[in-house]
């Protein structure tokens, strides 16, 4: 089961956004696998996408359409990534947008397509086309939970969160959903995430807000070090709460900006907690670096080490594996005598070797916990970074070995 995740919290409606879902039987029958978000006119939208060179066809189309016209619909399907599908895949993504546009009475460029699932298989466009009337007929401001379930692939649980705050005397809502549990090292955003707010935000400012929030959340998680071909995150601002931000110096914007980051971080952590086969949720704090980049370099070296991750699965305080990962992270002039390493509040290593007061029993006690913090102090500056990751279990291998069967 996911680490520290309970049931989906109440997802609050966002005025100006409606969701509808439908079953297209893309991978298997018996579940909704198409989700459609309708966005009110005069809303603004921002997005970040995967940096994988083999980006999926819907990513290419969504980038093009998002730059061309105001967005009215998001179309998401699970069960098929429409990635590695060449020109036919690109045409299928474009045709899916046209299908929504015909039913929704808008231009095809006002539709952004998103797909997640198996790579290299043709998109079953006709199944999606036949499912669209059902999705449109079911559009509702209360549809967030159904959408969170429809976009799942190997996820065990749906992921979502809502946050409300009062800004300039008006109540503002931010709601978001996400999917993802494997092939996670986003390098832009997450597997798929969709957020909306009823605040009004100028498009350039909204893009800045999302980019910074993604860097502090989705770009700080990893399950297996693999960046997907389909990663995307969209933030929509409808303006229907009566609060509008045109500049980051506007009253209330700092609080809004912080709230968006908090929502993104909650969704990002939920993805890690639901990592395929995960039994441990691990926070890696790197402190005392010369800059943030080298702190992240060290954090990811530890987070991506199969030896470190399997030791955590076994609850084995094999601290030498962590030190080895720090040492191979590639930092110029690292003075190992200045490095200290903690598991929880237990100091394991200092001065280039095992701490004199460390005991195996103390390390073992920390390693048995489901949520563990590794703190690495480099002793060469004031920069810091945080990354969230998982252990590596038998189930991870099984799930990914059998993913297409």
Helices and strands as residue ranges (DSSP letters): E 17-22, E 34-39, E 44-49, H 57-68, E 73-80, H 86-104, G 108-110, E 111-118, H 125-137, H 144-150, E 159-167, E 170-179, E 192-197, E 200-201, H 203-215, G 218-220, E 232-237, E 244-245, H 253-273, E 281-289, H 292-303, H 306-313, H 319-327, G 336-338, E 340-343, E 346-350, E 353-354, H 360-367, E 371-377, E 383-390, H 394-401
